[in-house]
Structures are given as C-alpha cells and as structure tokens.
C-alpha cells in the first residue's frame, strides 16, 4: 500500500513500541514531514527517526493527537479486510460474554479501532466516529458491519463534542433501515425504554452494567438515593432488589419522565420518587432536611474532561462524595463512580477518603469495579481505563 510517510523525532517511538497507538504533534519531525502537508484523516506510514517501520496510521494535522496507529503489520493496511477482521474479533468476544445482543460491540482503541464506537441493540447498531481518519473510512466500516453482524438498521450518532477537536461536524443520521424512536432493553430482569436517537451516549450506559449487578451481593437497602439518575439504570435495579423507597435525582425533566415511565413498566412506580435538581444543590437540601439513606449512588458525568481541569474536578468529586456521605445512614453503603479518565482509581478513592475525614466517618472498601468487558482496556493505553467504581461502607466514627 503506497502511503505518505510520517517521521517521528528521535526517541519518540518508545510509547508506540510499548503498545500505545497515539502520536502527538510535538513528537513529529516536521522538518522531514510537515504536518500541514497531510490531509485530515489520511492514511500514512509511521516511521521512527532512524527509519524503523512502526505501522499504518490515520493522520490529522488539526489535532493535538495528530496520528493514531491502526495496524502494526505491513500486510494488513487499513481497509475492508482489516475492518472485517477487527469487527469479527470484537463480535467473538461479546458473543462469548453475553447471552443477549445488547452491549458495546466496538470500543475504539480497546478493539484496535481508534476513533470508532459501536453499540448494539439487537438488530440496531449505533455508531459514533470521533476521528477524521475513521470518518474517511466510514463507508468501509458500515459495509464491514453489515457483512459481519447483518443488522437491520444502523444509526450514526455523531453528535459528540470531541469531533470539534478533529475539525468534524456533528450530526445524527440513519445509515441503514428504519431506526426506531425507542426500543426495549432488559438488564438483569429490569425493563427499560431506550431512545437511541436522542438519549445520552447512544441511548444507554452499557459500561456500568457489571457494577449495577454487583449491588445484588449486598442485598436490598430500605431507602436509596440515586444521584444523577438519568432514566433509572441504577435506581430501578435497587427497587427490583427490594428497596422500599428510591429517591432519584436528575437535572433533566425529560430524563425523569422516562424514569417514571420505566418505573411503571416494572411495576415499582409507587417506590420511585423523582427529584429534579442539580446534584450538589439537591444533596445540600436533603442534608438540611435531615434526610438519611441506606444506600447512596453517585454516578455523575465527567468532572474532568481535560487535564487542565484536574485540580478543580478533583475538588468536585471530593465535594460530591462529602455531600453523599452526609446523607448516608451509619452502616450504609456508598456506591460512587467516576468516568474521568484523567482521575485515577487511587485518586478517586483518595477523594472519598478525604470526604470521609471531613465528615468524621470511617470507610470500609467492600468492592471495586471498572467498565464491563464489552469496553475492553488496552493494557498499554491507560486512557482506555476511564471508569472507576467503588462500594464502601460508612461507619459513624473515624478510624
């Protein structure tokens, strides 16, 4: 395959040789290969300063991550054969893990397809493309998905802010078949109505499924508080386990309306209490009202989207967990999460411990989790390990 060549500066290939696939613009030898000469999304051969062949990659001179390695084998350049091979490998893993076809089918770098996410809802596939390289390969990716998975419908959900960094427009468009406004999804026996065209992410948060299931081990909690509940993924599971009252907090009335609809579908509406409001403000109000819960679930959006937000975002996680602990009954459980990949698991646990010290509580770490195996982590790419989850028991005394 004849491609332009992208030369790296001296010693800048070490991360790639260790298994990472990103190249930053300050790692490129722009004297030998000016980035401005590359078209956004073009396929290039990436070589070291000494001329060592490293692989094929997609290049975008407009982005800080100016190249992503796609293939490390000279005989497997980007193209139809490679897409089919990678998608088949991804499908084989999910079919091994899940009895029902509801999962993330392709998870970007974790499946060797940087810039591509595909969620599967039975016969519907929902795609998201976040790089100029995968945007140029879109037709071939769709053809490969049709050949390997044979879906009835494919929806493109390119309404994600990260596309702006690649110079790409945002859009939502059906690519194949009739895409439904809503569809049914079942998780551990709880039924949910999902909106693939308008819901957050692609309509559902598959990544937390394993962590939601872990709640079963701790048995039912009488009074539950689900903060940032969205449409009830956590709260309805708690109700199904036997909770007498589940207070669900979200700032979106649309999300709360769907929550109540889902509660009716599962015949637990009399135990679900929606509360519209911003998370921090609502938690303060509950604390001032003297409310107390046996289980507090904190699953907020990412507070740290960029590295420069680390300090402010870390304080936000500490503050949120402090407020959560202040309404948690002695001996109660705190289920807390972060989807900010810039915040390590150790740092999140440190936030929770700092919050406990502020509230005079002692904590026992009972379980920890991450994204489910349909969101595989690349061991050389720490950015793929974005989700952290802890279940802790809070005691009324510090230790």
For each residue, the residues with C-beta under 8 A, 3 or more apart:
1: 43 56 77 79
2:
3: 42 43 44 45 56 77
4: 33 37 38 42 44 45
5: 33 44 45 46 47
6: 23 28 33 38 44 45 46 47 57 59 67
7: 28 29 32 33 47 48 49
8: 12 13 23 27 28 29 46 47 48 49 54
9: 12 27 28 29 49
10: 49 50
11: 14 49
12: 8 9 15 23 27 28 48 49
13: 8 16 17 48 49 52 54
14: 11 17 18
15: 12 18 20 22
16: 13 19 20 21 23 46 54 55 69
17: 13 14 54
18: 14 15 380
19: 16 378 379 380 381
20: 15 16 380 381
21: 16 57 68 69 70 109 114 378 381
22: 15 65 67 68 69 114 381
23: 6 8 12 16 27 28 46 57 65 66 67 68 69
24: 27 64 65 66
25: 28 35 61 63 64 65 66
26:
27: 8 9 12 23 24
28: 6 7 8 9 12 23 25 33 35 66 67
29: 7 8 9 32 33 49
30: 33 34 35
31: 34
32: 7 29
33: 4 5 6 7 28 29 30 37 38
34: 30 31 37
35: 25 28 30 38 59 61 66
36: 61
37: 4 33 34
38: 4 6 33 35 42 44 59 60 61
39: 42 59
40: 59 60 61 62 132 166 167
41: 58 59 60 131 132 133 134 135 136
42: 3 4 38 39 58 59 133 136
43: 1 3 56 57 58 59 70 77 78 133
44: 3 4 5 6 38 56 57 58 59 67
45: 3 4 5 6 53 55 56
46: 5 6 8 16 23 54 55 56 57 67 69
47: 5 6 7 8 51 52 53 54
48: 7 8 12 13 51 52 54
49: 7 8 9 10 11 12 13 29
50: 10
51: 47 48
52: 13 47 48
53: 45 47 74
54: 8 13 16 17 46 47 48 69 72
55: 16 45 46 69 70 71 72 73
56: 1 3 43 44 45 46 69 70 71 77 78
57: 6 21 23 43 44 46 67 68 69 70 133
58: 41 42 43 44 67 68 70 78 114 115 131 132 133 134 136 137
59: 6 35 38 39 40 41 42 43 44 66 67 133
60: 38 40 41 63 65 66 67 131 132 133 166 167
61: 25 35 36 38 40 66
62: 40 132 166 167
63: 25 60 66 131 132 165 166 167
64: 24 25 165
65: 22 23 24 25 60 68
66: 23 24 25 28 35 59 60 61 63
67: 6 22 23 28 44 46 57 58 59 60
68: 21 22 23 57 58 65 109 114 115 131 133
69: 16 21 22 23 46 54 55 56 57 72 114
70: 21 43 55 56 57 58 78 82 112 113 114 133
71: 55 56 76 77 78 82
72: 54 55 69
73: 55 76
74: 53 77
75:
76: 71 73 81 82 85
77: 1 3 43 56 71 74 82
78: 43 56 58 70 71 82 83 133 137
79: 1 82 83 140
80: 83 84 140 143 144
81: 76 84 85
82: 70 71 76 77 78 79 85 86
83: 78 79 80 86 87 113 137 140 141 143 144
84: 80 81 87 88 144 147 148
85: 76 81 82 88 89
86: 82 83 89 90 106 111 112 113
87: 83 84 90 91 105 106 113 144 145 148 149
88: 84 85 91 92 148
89: 85 86 92 93 111 112
90: 86 87 93 94 105 106 107 111 113
91: 87 88 94 95 105 148 149
92: 88 89 95 96
93: 89 90 96 97 373 374 376
94: 90 91 97 98 101 103 104 105 120 374
95: 91 92 98
96: 92 93
97: 93 94 103 373 374
98: 94 95 101 102 103 374
99:
100: 122 186
101: 94 98 120 121 122 123
102: 98 120 121 122 185 186 187 204 206
103: 94 97 98 119 120 206 372 374
104: 94 107 117 118 119 120 206 207 372 374 375
105: 87 90 91 94 118 119 120 125 149 374
106: 86 87 90 111 113 116 117 118
107: 90 104 110 111 117 374 375 376 384
108: 111 113 114 115 116 117 130 384
109: 21 68 112 113 114 378 381 383 384
110: 107 375 376 377 378 381 384
111: 86 89 90 106 107 108 376
112: 70 86 89 109
113: 70 83 86 87 90 106 108 109 116 134
114: 21 22 58 68 69 70 108 109 131 133 134
115: 58 68 108 129 130 131 133 134 135
116: 106 108 113 127 128 129 130 134 141
117: 104 106 107 108 127 128 129 130 202
118: 104 105 106 125 126 127 128 145
119: 103 104 105 125 126 201 202 203 204 206
120: 94 101 102 103 104 105 124 125 126 149 151
121: 101 102 124 125 126 183 185 194 196 203 204
122: 100 101 102 183
123: 101 151 152 153
124: 120 121 151 152 153 154 155 179 180 183 196
125: 105 118 119 120 121 145 149 151 153 154 155
126: 118 119 120 121 154 155 156 157 196 202 203
127: 116 117 118 141 142 145 154 155 156 157 175
128: 116 117 118 156 157 158 160 202
129: 115 116 117 134 135 138 141 156 158 163 168
130: 108 115 116 117 134 160 162 163 166
131: 41 58 60 63 68 114 115 134 135 166
132: 40 41 58 60 62 63 135 136 166 167 168
133: 41 42 43 57 58 59 60 68 70 78 114 115 136 137
134: 41 58 113 114 115 116 129 130 131 137 138 141
135: 41 115 129 131 132 138 166 168
136: 41 42 58 132 133
137: 58 78 83 133 134 140 141
138: 129 134 135 141 142
139: 142 143
140: 79 80 83 137 143 144
141: 83 116 127 129 134 137 138 144 145
142: 127 138 139 145 146 154 175 176
143: 80 83 139 140 146 147
144: 80 83 84 87 140 141 147 148
145: 87 118 125 127 141 142 148 149 151 154
146: 142 143 149 150 151 154 176
147: 84 143 144 150
148: 84 87 88 91 144 145
149: 87 91 105 120 125 145 146
150: 146 147
151: 120 123 124 125 145 146 154 176 177
152: 123 124 176 177 178
153: 123 124 125 174 176 177 178 179 180
154: 124 125 126 127 142 145 146 151 174 175 176 177 179
155: 124 125 126 127 172 173 174 175 179 196 197 202
156: 126 127 128 129 171 172 173 174 175
157: 126 127 128 160 172 196 197 202
158: 128 129 163 168 169 170 171 172 173
159: 170 171 172
160: 128 130 157 163 170
161: 164 170
162: 130 165 166
163: 129 130 158 160 166 168 169 170
164: 161 167 168 170
165: 63 64 162
166: 40 60 62 63 130 131 132 135 162 163
167: 40 60 62 63 132 164
168: 129 132 135 158 163 164
169: 158 163
170: 158 159 160 161 163 164
171: 156 158 159
172: 155 156 157 158 159 197
173: 155 156 158
174: 153 154 155 156 177 178 179
175: 127 142 154 155 156
176: 142 146 151 152 153 154
177: 151 152 153 154 174
178: 152 153 174
179: 124 153 154 155 174 196 197
180: 124 153 183 196
181: 195 197
182: 193 194 195
183: 121 122 124 180 193 194 196 203
184: 191 192 193 194
185: 102 121 191 192 193 194 204
186: 100 102 189 190 191 192
187: 102 190 192 209 212 233 237
188: 212 213 216 237 240
189: 186 240
190: 186 187 236 237 240 266
191: 184 185 186 262 265 266
192: 184 185 186 187 204 231 232 233 236 262 265
193: 182 183 184 185 231 258 261 262 265
194: 121 182 183 184 185 199 203 204 231
195: 181 182 198 199 203 258
196: 121 124 126 155 157 179 180 183 199 202 203
197: 155 157 172 179 181 203
198: 195 203
199: 194 195 196 202 203 204 231
200: 203 205 230
201: 119 204 205
202: 117 119 126 128 155 157 196 199
203: 119 121 126 183 194 195 196 197 198 199 200
204: 102 119 121 185 192 194 199 201 233
205: 200 201 208 209 230 233
206: 102 103 104 119 209 372 374 375
207: 104 339 371 372 374 375 387
208: 205 211 212 233 234 299 337 371 372 387 389
209: 187 205 206 212 213 372
210: 213 214 369 371 372 373
211: 208 214 215 335 337 369 372 389
212: 187 188 208 209 215 233 234 237
213: 188 209 210 216 237
214: 210 211 217 218 367 369 391
215: 211 212 218 234 237 238 241 295 335 391
216: 188 213 219 241
217: 214 367
218: 214 215 221 333 366 391
219: 216 241 242
220: 238 241 242 243
221: 218 224 238 241 243 293 294 295 332 333
222: 243 244 245 294
223: 243 244 245 247 292 293 294 295 329
224: 221 235 238 239 243 245 246 247 293 294 295 296 297
225: 246 247 249 286 291 293 295 296 297 324 327
226: 229 232 234 235 238 246 247 248 249 297 299
227: 249 279 282 283 296 297 298 299 300 320 324
228: 249 250 279 298 299 300 301
229: 226 232 233 234 235 248 249 250 255 256 259 297 299
230: 200 205 233 250 252 255 259
231: 192 193 194 199 255 258 259 262
232: 192 226 229 235 236 248 258 259 262 263 272
233: 187 192 204 205 208 212 229 230 236 237
234: 208 212 215 226 229 237 238 297 299 335
235: 224 226 229 232 238 239 246 248 259 272 297
236: 190 192 232 233 239 240 246 259 262 263 266 268 272
237: 187 188 190 212 213 215 233 234 240 241
238: 215 220 221 224 226 234 235 241 243 246 295 297
239: 224 235 236 242 243 246 263 266 268 271 272
240: 188 189 190 236 237 266 268
241: 215 216 219 220 221 237 238
242: 219 220 239
243: 220 221 222 223 224 238 239 246 271 295
244: 222 223 271
245: 222 223 224 271 273
246: 224 225 226 235 236 238 239 243 268 271 272 273
247: 223 224 225 226 273 275 286 291 293
248: 226 229 232 235 256 259 272 273 274 275
249: 225 226 227 228 229 275 276 277 279 282 283
250: 228 229 230 255 256 259 274 276
251: 276 277 278 279
252: 230 255 256 276
253: 256 257 276
254: 257 258
255: 229 230 231 250 252 258 259
256: 229 248 250 252 253 259 260 274 276
257: 253 254 260 261
258: 193 195 231 232 254 255 261 262
259: 229 230 231 232 235 236 248 250 255 256 262 263 272 274
260: 256 257 263 264 269 272 274
261: 193 257 258 264 265
262: 191 192 193 231 232 236 258 259 265 266
263: 232 236 239 259 260 266 268 269 271 272
264: 260 261 267 269
265: 191 192 193 261 262
266: 190 191 236 239 240 262 263
267: 264
268: 236 239 240 246 263 271 272
269: 260 263 264 272
270:
271: 239 243 244 245 246 263 268
272: 232 235 236 239 246 248 259 260 263 268 269
273: 245 246 247 248
274: 248 250 256 259 260
275: 247 248 249 282
276: 249 250 251 252 253 256
277: 249 251 281 282 285
278: 251 281 282
279: 227 228 249 251 282 283 300 320
280: 283 284 319 320 323
281: 277 278 284 285
282: 227 249 275 277 278 279 285 286
283: 227 249 279 280 286 287 320 323 324 326 327
284: 280 281 287 288 323
285: 277 281 282 288 289
286: 225 247 282 283 289 291 327
287: 283 284 290 291 323 326 327
288: 284 285
289: 285 286
290: 287
291: 225 247 286 287 327
292: 223 327 328 329 332
293: 221 223 224 225 247 296 327 328 329 332
294: 221 222 223 224 328 329 332 333
295: 215 221 223 224 225 238 243 332 333 334 335
296: 224 225 227 293 324 325 327 328 332 333 334 335
297: 224 225 226 227 229 234 235 238 335 336
298: 227 228 320 321 324 334 335 336 337
299: 208 226 227 228 229 234 335 336 337
300: 227 228 279 303 317 320 337 338
301: 228 339
302: 305 313 338 339 340
303: 300 309 312 313 316 317 338 340 343
304: 307 309 310 313 314 340 342 343
305: 302 309 340
306: 309 342
307: 304 310 342
308:
309: 303 304 305 306 312 313 342
310: 304 307 313 314 342 343
311: 314 315
312: 303 309 315 316
313: 302 303 304 309 310 316 317 340 342 343
314: 304 310 311 317 318 343 347 351
315: 311 312 318 319
316: 303 312 313 319 320
317: 300 303 313 314 320 321 338 340 343 348 351
318: 314 315 321 322 351 352 354 355
319: 280 315 316 322 323 355
320: 227 279 280 283 298 300 316 317 323 324
321: 298 317 318 324 325 334 336 351 352 355
322: 318 319 325 326 355 358 359
323: 280 283 284 287 319 320 326 327
324: 225 227 283 296 298 320 321 327 328 334 336 355
325: 296 321 322 328 334 355 356 359 361 394
326: 283 287 322 323 359
327: 225 283 286 287 291 292 293 296 323 324
328: 292 293 294 296 324 325 332 333 334 361 394
329: 223 292 293 294 332
330: 394 395 396
331: 393 394 395 396
332: 221 292 293 294 295 296 328 329 393 394
333: 218 221 294 295 296 328 366 391 392 393 394
334: 295 296 298 321 324 325 328 352 363 390 391 392 393 394
335: 211 215 234 295 296 297 298 299 389 390 391
336: 297 298 299 321 324 348 352 389 390 392
337: 208 211 298 299 300 387 388 389 390
338: 300 302 303 317 343 348 387 388
339: 207 301 302 386 387
340: 302 303 304 305 313 317 343 386
341: 382 383 384 385 386
342: 304 306 307 309 310 313
343: 303 304 310 313 314 317 338 340 347 348 351 388
344: 347 348 388
345: 348 349 368 370 388
346: 349 350
347: 314 343 344 350 351
348: 317 336 338 343 344 345 351 352 388 390
349: 345 346 352 353 365 390
350: 346 347 353 354
351: 314 317 318 321 343 347 348 354 355
352: 318 321 334 336 348 349 355 356 363 390 392
353: 349 350 356 357 363
354: 318 350 351 357 358
355: 318 319 321 322 324 325 351 352 358 359
356: 325 352 353 359 361 362 363 394 398
357: 353 354 360 398
358: 322 354 355
359: 322 325 326 355 356
360: 357 397 398
361: 325 328 356 394 395 396 397 398
362: 356 394 395 396 397 398 399
363: 334 352 353 356 392 393 394 395
364: 392 393 395
365: 349 368 390 391 392
366: 218 333 391 392 393
367: 214 217 390 391
368: 345 365 388 389 390 391
369: 210 211 214 387 388 389 390 391
370: 345 377 385 387 388 389
371: 207 208 210 375 377 385 386 387
372: 103 104 206 207 208 209 210 211 375
373: 93 97 210 376
374: 93 94 97 98 103 104 105 107 206 207
375: 104 107 110 206 207 371 372 387
376: 93 107 110 111 373 384
377: 110 370 371 381 384 385
378: 19 21 109 110 381 384
379: 19
380: 18 19 20
381: 19 20 21 22 109 110 377 378 384
382: 341 385
383: 109 341 386
384: 107 108 109 110 341 376 377 378 381
385: 341 370 371 377 382
386: 339 340 341 371 383
387: 207 208 337 338 339 369 370 371 375
388: 337 338 343 344 345 348 368 369 370
389: 208 211 335 336 337 368 369 370
390: 334 335 336 337 348 349 352 365 367 368 369
391: 214 215 218 333 334 335 365 366 367 368 369
392: 333 334 336 352 363 364 365 366
393: 331 332 333 334 363 364 366
394: 325 328 330 331 332 333 334 356 361 362 363
395: 330 331 361 362 363 364 399
396: 330 331 361 362
397: 360 361 362
398: 356 357 360 361 362
399: 362 395
